């Protein structure tokens, strides 16, 4: 995958892109990330990227000229042909579609992403309507710019690429992971590889989240300051562990994100457990 990040602060990304899974994926050649300095596409001596809004109002607005010239310099497919070319130009915007794991899976199936980082009061509307394919927001709040959002999207998408995680099943089990039949790009591609051993793909005692929150995790020591790991996790009975984990995941979802119960994969047995937990 190729990711281009258009920003007026390229130095911002020296940290987020140089650690963890993103760094390993870049070193392994799974993803190439280029930072595009928007000011390099200005034509005045002050390298101006913003101006006052027409009609009055507070703040400044990013100008369309440098943004169009920057994106057009990347040799992408025409806007109407980007979907077929597995490309997408995304404007980070508080007015955009809310980013979630489903959107991340859609983007991970592409071959090239261009992330435009907004700044100031906003971006000239012509960028969103005639240059970008979609607008995305990482949450219902307002940031000073799109750089944090671009870093979040890059991290979320890259970890879904085949080979980015040490175990493809890791992305299947965690919170918000979609249906096993099509919710995770890394899971689908790597599990289709015959070289992957069944034990690598998924341990018997694990269970997919099905769009809910992940089950609780514990590690050694078994007792810490009087706080004990649940006995069921220590008995080696994978069927009992799996049932406990599913119940615990439902309990955590019911407590922290009950809205997900309407969207995720919930079986009849899950519903009985939920009713029991409510009581």
Secondary structure, DSSP 8 states (H G I E B T S, - for coil): -EEEEEES-GGGHHHHTTSHHHHHHHHTTS-EEEEEEGGGG--STT---EEE-TT--SSEEE-HHHHHHHHHTT----GGGTTTTTEEEEEEEEEEEE--HHHHHHHHTSSEEEEEE-BTTEE-HHHHHHT-SEEEESSSS--SBSHHHHHHHHHHHHTTSTTSSSSTHHHHHSTT---TTTS-HHHHHHHTSTTS-HHHH--TT----TTS-------S-SEETTEE--GGGGS--HHHHHHHHHHHHHHHHHHH-GGGGGTS---HHHHHHHHHHH-
